[in-house]
């Protein structure tokens, strides 16, 4: 399973695969980028670590949701 990060970058936000030099996708807002994730990861399995503006990790999501190793509410 590949791991990606949604992080602040310059004047917007970027989605970058762990170890990659270039971003896979860029967006002006975090919300816009998060809205694209289900479409971007359709048909593949990926883990996405979503960062806050200060760089700390806010949450982690697994796509598809059925591949989430933890079964928890919320």
Secondary structure, DSSP 8 states (H G I E B T S, - for coil): -EEEEEEEETTEEEEEETT-SS-SEEESSHHHHHHHHHHHTTTS-EEEEEE-TTS-EEEEEEESGGG-S-----
